[in-house]
Amino acid sequence: MKKGIEPLCSLHCGSVMTPVEIALAMPGEGTGAIMAFVCGEPTCNRFYNIIHGYFEIIAGSISPSPATDRRSCADDGLPMYLAHHGADGVNTYRCSQYDCDGSKMVQV
């Protein structure tokens, strides 16, 4: 994943997400950790990373966000992050993969 990205929460569009390490139980492997971004809103459990896109953790397992939050990069197929929430109703999503400049503008 690129360094220096600042995903916005797909639920709280003005909230910049911050990087965290999440400890999870990995089936058949014990525990492990993944890197992700978490929403800064106190009651929000929304995360983002390059593999899962936007997701929540429910009962210790990753639960993908609804399909309406998913935007895939046309260049590499990876989940994009919300980079800009436009007051005009147009959101900009960007790819977080190294060496990819993929972006998509979506009317909401």
C-alpha positions in Angstrom: 0.0 0.0 0.0 1.2 3.5 -0.8 2.5 5.6 2.1 1.0 9.0 2.9 -2.6 8.2 1.8 -5.4 9.7 3.9 -8.5 7.6 3.3 -11.8 9.2 4.4 -14.4 7.0 6.2 -17.1 5.8 3.8 -19.7 6.4 6.5 -18.4 9.7 7.9 -17.1 11.3 4.7 -15.3 14.2 6.5 -13.4 11.9 8.9 -9.8 11.2 8.0 -8.9 7.6 8.9 -5.7 6.9 10.8 -3.3 3.9 10.4 -3.5 1.0 12.9 -2.4 -2.5 13.3 -5.3 -5.0 14.0 -4.7 -8.3 15.8 -6.9 -11.0 14.4 -7.4 -14.8 14.9 -6.2 -16.4 11.6 -8.0 -19.7 10.9 -5.5 -22.5 11.3 -2.7 -20.1 12.0 -3.4 -18.7 15.5 -3.2 -15.0 15.7 -1.9 -12.5 13.3 -2.0 -8.8 12.4 -3.0 -6.7 9.5 -2.4 -3.0 8.7 -5.4 -0.9 8.1 -6.9 2.6 8.6 -9.6 3.3 11.2 -12.3 6.0 11.3 -11.7 8.7 14.0 -15.3 8.9 15.0 -15.7 7.3 18.5 -18.7 5.1 17.6 -17.5 4.0 14.1 -16.0 0.6 13.5 -15.1 1.2 9.8 -11.7 0.2 8.6 -9.9 0.3 5.2 -7.0 -1.6 3.7 -5.8 -2.5 0.2 -6.9 -6.1 0.5 -10.4 -5.9 2.0 -11.4 -2.3 1.0 -13.8 -0.9 3.6 -14.7 -3.4 6.3 -15.7 -3.8 10.0 -14.6 -6.4 12.5 -17.6 -8.4 13.9 -17.0 -11.1 16.5 -13.3 -11.1 15.7 -13.8 -11.6 11.9 -13.5 -9.3 9.0 -16.9 -8.3 7.6 -16.8 -6.5 4.2 -18.8 -3.3 3.9 -21.8 -3.2 1.6 -21.3 -3.2 -2.1 -22.2 0.5 -2.3 -18.9 1.3 -0.5 -16.8 -0.8 -2.9 -15.0 0.8 -5.8 -12.4 -1.3 -7.7 -9.5 0.2 -9.6 -9.9 -0.3 -13.3 -6.1 -0.8 -13.6 -5.4 -3.5 -11.0 -8.8 -4.5 -9.6 -7.9 -3.6 -6.0 -10.3 -1.8 -3.6 -10.0 2.0 -3.8 -10.3 4.5 -1.0 -12.5 7.6 -0.7 -10.0 10.4 -1.2 -12.3 13.4 -1.5 -15.9 13.9 -0.5 -17.3 16.6 -2.8 -19.9 19.1 -1.6 -21.2 18.9 -5.1 -22.2 15.3 -4.7 -19.1 13.9 -6.6 -16.8 11.7 -4.6 -13.2 10.8 -5.7 -11.8 7.4 -5.1 -8.1 6.5 -5.6 -6.1 3.3 -5.8 -3.7 2.7 -2.9 -1.4 0.4 -4.7 2.2 1.4 -5.3 2.8 2.8 -8.9 -0.9 3.0 -9.6 -2.6 6.4 -10.3 -6.1 4.9 -10.8 -8.9 7.1 -9.7 -12.7 7.2 -10.2 -15.2 10.0 -9.7 -18.6 8.8 -8.5 -21.9 10.8 -8.4 -23.6 10.1 -5.0 
